[in-house]
């Protein structure tokens, strides 16, 4: 199985954090839409089109940026594991 191509951090153009916006949670640039909300929709099986219908200020590139951000976080976790409480 071949390794997936590394995606450049293009999500940085779409996602920002600001302590004065949504308690510093990652949000899409110039919005108060938290990335975690969109990732929840994707995990629940919503389509990109349905998400954009619900959040018309977002673009397909924003949705891809959310997925790239989640992938980046997963790679960061490989370097600095998060405590999950599983005892493993």
Secondary structure as the mmCIF struct_conf table of DSSP 4:
data_model
#
loop_
_struct_conf.conf_type_id
_struct_conf.id
_struct_conf.beg_label_comp_id
_struct_conf.beg_label_asym_id
_struct_conf.beg_label_seq_id
_struct_conf.end_label_comp_id
_struct_conf.end_label_asym_id
_struct_conf.end_label_seq_id
HELX_LH_PP_P HELX_LH_PP_P1 UNK A 2 UNK A 8
BEND BEND1 UNK A 9 UNK A 9
HELX_RH_3T_P HELX_RH_3T_P1 UNK A 10 UNK A 13
TURN_TY1_P TURN_TY1_P1 UNK A 14 UNK A 14
STRN STRN1 UNK A 15 UNK A 16
TURN_TY1_P TURN_TY1_P2 UNK A 19 UNK A 20
BEND BEND2 UNK A 21 UNK A 21
HELX_RH_3T_P HELX_RH_3T_P2 UNK A 22 UNK A 24
STRN STRN2 UNK A 27 UNK A 28
TURN_TY1_P TURN_TY1_P3 UNK A 29 UNK A 30
BEND BEND3 UNK A 31 UNK A 31
STRN STRN3 UNK A 34 UNK A 34
HELX_RH_AL_P HELX_RH_AL_P1 UNK A 35 UNK A 43
TURN_TY1_P TURN_TY1_P4 UNK A 44 UNK A 45
HELX_RH_AL_P HELX_RH_AL_P2 UNK A 48 UNK A 54
BEND BEND4 UNK A 55 UNK A 55
TURN_TY1_P TURN_TY1_P5 UNK A 56 UNK A 57
HELX_RH_AL_P HELX_RH_AL_P3 UNK A 60 UNK A 79
BEND BEND5 UNK A 80 UNK A 80
HELX_LH_PP_P HELX_LH_PP_P2 UNK A 81 UNK A 83
BEND BEND6 UNK A 85 UNK A 86
#
